[in-house]
Structures are given as C-alpha cells and as structure tokens.
Amino acid sequence: MVNVPEPEPRRGEVLLDVRACGICRTDLHVLDGELPDPKLPLVLGHQVVAEVAARGEGSERFEEGDRVGVPWLGWACGRCAYCRSGRENLCEKAEFTGYHRDGGYAERAVADERFCLPLPDGYSERELAPLLCAGLIGFRTLSFAGDAVRVGIYGFGAAAHIVCQVAKHEGRRVFAFTRPGDRQAQAFARELGAEWAGGSDEAPPEELDAALVFAPAGELVPAALRAVARGGTVVCGGIHMSDIPAMPYEILWGERVLRSVANLTRKDGERFMAVAPQVPVRTQVEVFALERAQEALDRLRSGRIRGAGVLTVRPVG
C-alpha cells in the first residue's frame, strides 16, 4: 500500500470514488509478468464499482453521484477496421483498465466516460463488482456456444459461477469440471444448477454440445475437445493460458470448433447488465478490505475463494 497523487480527469473522463473492485485471475497474470508491457507503476483492478465524484471538461454522460462500472476495456480508437466493424475489443491500440490504465485497487480512479457502464439497480456494490469481468467474459464466452444445450464448464471459479446461472436461465444443461478431487467446488456447482459435476480428468456422462474453458490450463483444451460431440465448440475464455499440448487431429476433426474470446465490447456490457437482473444473477463473494489485497490475491492463486473475491473501499474523506 502506498500513497499516490490523486488522479485528475482529462477531457471526456470522470473522477471516481471507488466503492468496490473485484479481483481476477487476469490481475495475477499482470502481476506475474505473463502479460507483456503493462503500464508501470500500475494500479491493478478492472471490475470497478464507483460513484462519479467529478467530471472532466466535456464530460456530460454521467452526473456527480451516479453509480458506474469500469470494465477491462478502458479505451479504443474508434477508427480502425476492428472498431468500425463492432469488434472494438480487438482494437490494436486499445487500452485496458488495470493494465494500460490505472484501475480500481485504490480509493480514487479516472476513466473515459464512454467506456463506463451504467449499473442495474437491486445489487450492492460488492455484488456488482464480479459482473464487470467474470460476468461479462462468461456472457460473451457463452454466446459463442451458439444454441448448444449440453454445456460443459471447465474451471468453476468466478466466471463459471455466474455463467452457470445464465445458462440455466436460457434452458441449457450444465456439466461442471473442477480440479480433480475438489468436492467443495463440485458441490457449489450443483447448488447453482449443474446437473453433473466432476474432475477435469473425468469424462462427462454424455457428449457435450459445447465446452467453455475458464481455467488457464492449456491441457484442458484437448480434454474439452474429446468431450464435445461432432460439430461441437470449445471456447477458451481467458486472456492467458499455459501452452496447449500437441494433440491428434482426430479430436478436432468432425467439424469441431476451437476458438478464443477477447473479453468484451461495450455492447456486450450493456446487454449483460440488462440480462443479469432478469435471471436474476446472484454473485457469491468473499469480501476483503483494500488493505488486504495481497491476501485476497494469494487466496485466488491457490483456489481458496468460493465464487468471486471483492475488495471494498471506504468512502474518501
């Protein structure tokens, strides 16, 4: 913990009083140097729930006191072919919160108002924080499963515990894969509606139509491909993953699809924030004061957080 100068909003930005910030495995990837060229020094955190404290010049979208969310995508150029085709998450000049721009492990932050998300009513700040990455990445990942009914989820952490609820709401059947022998995680998955839960080293009781891989373990990709039926899809939802081992072509053959997801666009955010209250998504969180950020990250690293971890921040002053 250090004191840093208070950030000042530039044109089109808002100054935010942070109230809560989710912790994410991506924070660990940045911290461990697995993602290249972060802004340094850097304030981590990209699941930021905050109140608008002040507005920079030309900032008119929000009023002071409005509650907003700041997700991973913090800025995109708006001019390149990716941005103009609705794929701003692939913009080569994009800047990401808690990576290229200071994030929410702090009392105050600034953000481009165009990339802040209005938040639904009926949720506390700590309940909202996981929706801003775990929820969003899960929602986009599930969307690439198409009309799959039998959906496998590999890695039952923050994203999975949210996407399981959305999948059930949409009438899908969920099969959960956890670390081998993790009975607590398997029980948690069944509580949230999974009809089967087992270790990632096990085969599901029937073929899957799609598999969503949230654990950053490349060795799960061949396992997921073996579990899906012909024509099935395997979607890798993380920003970083260990190397995928060599695998026989036969497990990809049969028009199976393997693809990745690059987090979110603003449209994804708007859609998910509308869907979440309809489910309704209920996030299960473990709460830590900002001063305990390192402890929270250590618990996340060792898989000792049920649901999602959230840092809470006392009001400034």
C-alpha positions in Angstrom: 0.0 0.0 0.0 1.3 3.4 -1.0 0.0 7.0 -1.3 0.0 8.3 -4.8 -1.1 11.7 -6.2 -4.9 12.0 -6.7 -5.8 11.3 -10.3 -7.2 14.2 -12.3 -9.8 13.6 -15.0 -8.9 14.8 -18.5 -11.3 15.8 -21.2 -14.1 13.2 -21.5 -13.1 11.5 -18.3 -14.7 11.2 -14.9 -13.1 11.1 -11.5 -14.4 8.2 -9.5 -14.8 7.4 -5.8 -14.2 3.6 -5.8 -16.5 1.6 -3.7 -15.6 -1.9 -4.6 -13.3 -3.7 -7.1 -13.4 -7.4 -8.0 -10.2 -9.4 -8.1 -9.5 -11.5 -11.1 -7.0 -14.1 -12.3 -6.0 -11.6 -15.0 -4.7 -9.4 -12.2 -2.4 -12.3 -11.3 -1.3 -12.7 -15.0 -0.4 -8.9 -15.0 1.3 -9.2 -11.6 3.3 -12.2 -12.6 4.5 -10.6 -15.9 2.6 -13.1 -18.0 1.0 -10.2 -20.0 3.6 -8.0 -21.7 4.3 -4.3 -21.4 1.9 -3.1 -18.6 1.9 0.5 -17.5 4.4 0.9 -14.7 3.9 1.8 -12.0 0.4 0.4 -12.1 -2.8 0.2 -10.0 -4.4 -3.1 -10.7 -8.2 -3.8 -10.9 -10.7 -3.9 -13.7 -14.0 -4.7 -12.0 -14.6 -1.3 -10.6 -17.8 -0.1 -9.0 -17.7 3.6 -8.2 -19.5 6.9 -7.8 -18.8 9.8 -10.1 -17.0 12.4 -7.9 -16.3 15.0 -10.6 -16.3 15.4 -14.4 -13.6 16.5 -16.7 -14.0 19.0 -19.4 -16.6 17.9 -22.0 -17.8 15.1 -19.8 -21.6 15.0 -19.9 -22.7 11.4 -19.9 -23.0 11.0 -16.1 -23.9 13.2 -13.2 -22.0 13.5 -10.0 -23.1 10.8 -7.6 -24.1 8.4 -10.4 -23.0 4.8 -9.8 -21.0 3.3 -12.7 -18.9 0.3 -13.5 -15.4 0.3 -15.2 -14.6 -2.9 -17.0 -11.4 -4.3 -18.6 -11.8 -2.4 -21.9 -10.9 1.2 -21.0 -10.4 2.8 -24.4 -10.4 2.0 -28.1 -9.5 4.2 -31.1 -13.0 4.0 -32.8 -11.4 4.4 -36.2 -9.7 1.1 -37.1 -11.4 -1.7 -39.1 -12.0 -3.7 -35.8 -13.7 -0.8 -34.1 -15.8 0.1 -37.2 -17.0 -3.5 -37.5 -18.2 -3.7 -33.9 -15.1 -5.6 -32.7 -13.5 -2.8 -30.6 -12.2 -5.5 -28.1 -9.7 -6.4 -30.9 -8.5 -2.8 -31.5 -4.7 -2.9 -31.7 -4.5 0.4 -29.9 -7.0 -0.5 -27.2 -6.1 0.3 -23.6 -7.3 -1.9 -20.7 -8.1 -1.0 -17.1 -5.7 -2.2 -14.6 -3.1 -3.0 -17.3 -2.6 0.1 -19.5 -4.7 2.4 -17.3 -4.7 2.6 -13.5 -7.5 0.5 -12.1 -9.6 0.1 -9.0 -7.3 -1.1 -6.3 -7.5 2.4 -5.0 -9.7 5.0 -3.3 -10.0 7.1 -6.5 -9.6 6.4 -10.2 -10.3 8.1 -13.5 -12.0 6.6 -16.5 -13.1 7.5 -20.0 -16.9 8.1 -19.6 -17.7 6.4 -22.9 -16.4 3.1 -21.6 -18.1 3.2 -18.2 -21.2 1.1 -17.8 -24.5 2.1 -16.1 -25.2 -0.5 -13.5 -28.5 -2.2 -12.7 -30.5 -1.5 -9.5 -31.1 -4.1 -6.9 -27.4 -5.1 -6.3 -25.0 -4.0 -3.7 -21.6 -2.7 -4.8 -19.9 -5.9 -3.7 -22.4 -8.0 -5.7 -21.9 -5.8 -8.8 -18.1 -6.0 -9.0 -17.8 -9.6 -10.3 -20.4 -8.8 -13.0 -17.8 -6.4 -14.6 -15.4 -9.1 -15.7 -16.3 -12.5 -14.5 -19.9 -11.9 -15.6 -19.0 -10.2 -18.9 -16.4 -12.7 -20.0 -18.7 -15.5 -19.1 -21.6 -14.0 -21.0 -19.5 -13.4 -24.2 -18.0 -16.9 -23.9 -21.4 -18.5 -23.6 -22.7 -16.5 -26.6 -20.1 -18.3 -28.8 -21.6 -21.6 -27.8 -24.5 -20.8 -30.1 -27.6 -22.8 -29.4 -25.7 -25.6 -27.5 -27.9 -27.3 -24.9 -25.3 -29.5 -23.2 -22.7 -27.1 -22.0 -19.5 -28.1 -20.1 -17.7 -25.6 -17.9 -14.0 -26.2 -17.2 -12.8 -24.3 -14.1 -15.6 -23.5 -11.6 -14.5 -20.0 -10.4 -15.8 -16.5 -10.6 -16.9 -16.5 -14.2 -18.3 -20.0 -14.1 -20.5 -19.4 -11.1 -22.1 -16.6 -13.0 -22.4 -18.2 -16.4 -23.9 -21.3 -14.9 -26.8 -19.2 -13.7 -27.2 -17.6 -17.2 -27.0 -20.9 -19.0 -29.7 -22.4 -16.8 -31.9 -19.4 -17.3 -31.6 -19.9 -21.1 -32.7 -23.6 -20.7 -29.3 -25.2 -21.2 -27.9 -28.2 -19.3 -24.7 -27.6 -17.4 -21.8 -30.0 -16.7 -19.1 -28.7 -14.4 -15.5 -29.7 -14.4 -13.3 -28.7 -11.4 -9.8 -29.5 -10.1 -9.7 -33.3 -9.6 -10.9 -34.2 -6.1 -12.3 -30.7 -5.3 -15.6 -31.8 -3.8 -16.4 -28.4 -2.4 -16.3 -26.8 -5.9 -18.4 -29.7 -7.3 -21.0 -29.2 -4.6 -21.0 -25.5 -5.3 -21.6 -26.2 -9.0 -24.5 -28.5 -8.2 -26.0 -25.8 -5.9 -26.0 -23.4 -8.8 -27.8 -25.8 -11.1 -25.2 -28.0 -12.7 -26.7 -31.5 -13.3 -23.3 -33.2 -13.2 -20.0 -32.1 -11.6 -16.7 -34.0 -11.6 -13.0 -33.6 -12.0 -11.4 -32.2 -15.2 -9.8 -35.6 -15.6 -13.2 -37.3 -15.9 -15.4 -37.7 -18.9 -19.0 -36.3 -18.7 -21.8 -38.8 -18.6 -22.8 -37.8 -22.2 -21.3 -35.9 -25.1 -21.4 -32.1 -24.9 -22.6 -29.6 -27.5 -20.1 -27.0 -26.3 -17.4 -26.6 -23.6 -16.3 -23.3 -22.0 -12.7 -23.3 -20.7 -12.1 -20.7 -18.0 -9.2 -22.3 -16.2 -5.9 -21.0 -17.6 -4.6 -24.6 -18.2 -3.8 -25.5 -21.8 -4.0 -29.2 -21.1 -7.8 -28.8 -20.6 -8.3 -27.9 -24.3 -7.7 -31.5 -25.7 -9.8 -32.8 -22.8 -12.7 -30.5 -23.8 -12.4 -31.4 -27.5 -12.7 -35.0 -26.6 -15.8 -34.3 -24.5 -17.7 -32.4 -27.3 -19.7 -34.1 -30.0 -19.1 -33.7 -33.7 -19.9 -30.2 -34.7 -19.4 -29.0 -31.1 -17.5 -25.9 -30.0 -14.8 -25.3 -27.4 -14.4 -21.7 -26.3 -11.4 -20.5 -24.3 -12.5 -17.6 -22.2 -9.2 -16.5 -20.6 -6.8 -13.8 -21.6 -3.8 -16.0 -20.8 -3.4 -19.8 -20.8 -0.5 -22.2 -20.5 0.6 -23.9 -23.7 -1.8 -26.2 -25.3 -0.1 -29.6 -25.7 0.3 -31.4 -29.0 -2.9 -33.3 -29.8 -4.2 -35.7 -32.5 -6.1 -34.1 -35.3 -8.9 -36.6 -34.8 -10.2 -34.9 -31.7 -10.7 -31.7 -33.7 -12.0 -33.4 -36.8 -15.7 -33.8 -37.2 -16.3 -30.1 -37.7 -15.5 -29.3 -34.1 -14.6 -25.7 -33.5 -11.9 -24.3 -31.2 -11.9 -20.5 -30.6 -10.9 -17.9 -28.1 -12.7 -14.9 -26.6 -11.1 -11.5 -26.1 -13.2 -10.2 -23.2 -15.9 -7.7 -24.2 -17.2 -4.8 -26.2 -19.4 -2.1 -24.7 -22.4 -3.7 -26.4 -21.7 -6.9 -24.5 -21.6 -4.9 -21.3 -24.9 -3.2 -22.0 -26.6 -6.5 -22.9 -25.3 -8.3 -19.9 -26.3 -5.6 -17.5 -29.8 -5.9 -18.8 -29.9 -9.7 -18.7 -28.4 -10.1 -15.1 -31.4 -8.8 -13.2 -33.7 -10.9 -15.4 -32.0 -14.2 -14.4 -31.5 -12.9 -11.7 -27.8 -13.5 -11.4 -26.7 -13.7 -7.8 -23.0 -13.4 -7.2 -21.4 -15.2 -4.2 -18.5 -13.1 -3.0 -15.7 -13.2 -0.4 -15.0 -9.6 0.8 -11.7 -8.1 1.7 -10.8 -4.6 2.7 -8.5 -2.8 0.2 -5.6 -3.2 2.7 -5.9 -7.0 2.3 -5.5 -7.0 -1.4 -2.4 -9.2 -1.3 -4.1 -11.8 0.9 -7.0 -11.8 -1.5 -4.7 -12.4 -4.5 -2.9 -15.2 -2.6 -6.2 -16.9 -1.9 -7.3 -16.5 -5.5 -4.0 -18.0 -6.7 -4.4 -21.1 -4.5 -8.1 -21.6 -5.5 -9.4 -20.8 -2.0 -12.1 -18.3 -2.9 -15.7 -19.6 -3.3 -17.4 -17.6 -6.1 -15.6 -14.3 -6.5 -13.3 -12.1 -4.4 -14.1 -8.4 -4.0 -12.1 -5.6 -2.4 -14.2 -2.9 -0.6 -13.0 0.7 -0.3 -14.0 3.1 2.4 -15.5 6.4 1.2 -12.9 9.1 0.6 -12.6 11.5 3.5 
